[in-house]
Amino acid sequence: MRSSSRPALASHVRLAYDRSRGEHVLLGPEAVLVLNPPGASVVDLCDGRRTVADIVANLRGRYDRVADEEVARFLQRLVRKRYVELGDD
């Protein structure tokens, strides 16, 4: 994954807040992925316009410690599970 990649939620996935769990979740066909608050922040920024570098910069304004590699690994896991798709310049 490059810092210029533009992640976006796959068309069959949506980010939602599950009130019964009190957590954000990714909803896909026959699948639910529970997200912690930083994970939900990353996914919320995956709009297909922002690059991975933009997402990291945005997160650094919210959290004390943000590692580029951790964000990229998290997004790569979501890509492998087909929750997120990547666009490139």
Protein Blocks (a to p, Z undefined) as FASTA:
>chain_A
ZZkbccdddfkbccdddfknopacdddehiacdddfklmmmmmmmnolacfklmmmmmmm
mpmbdcfklmmmmmmmmmmnomaccddZZ
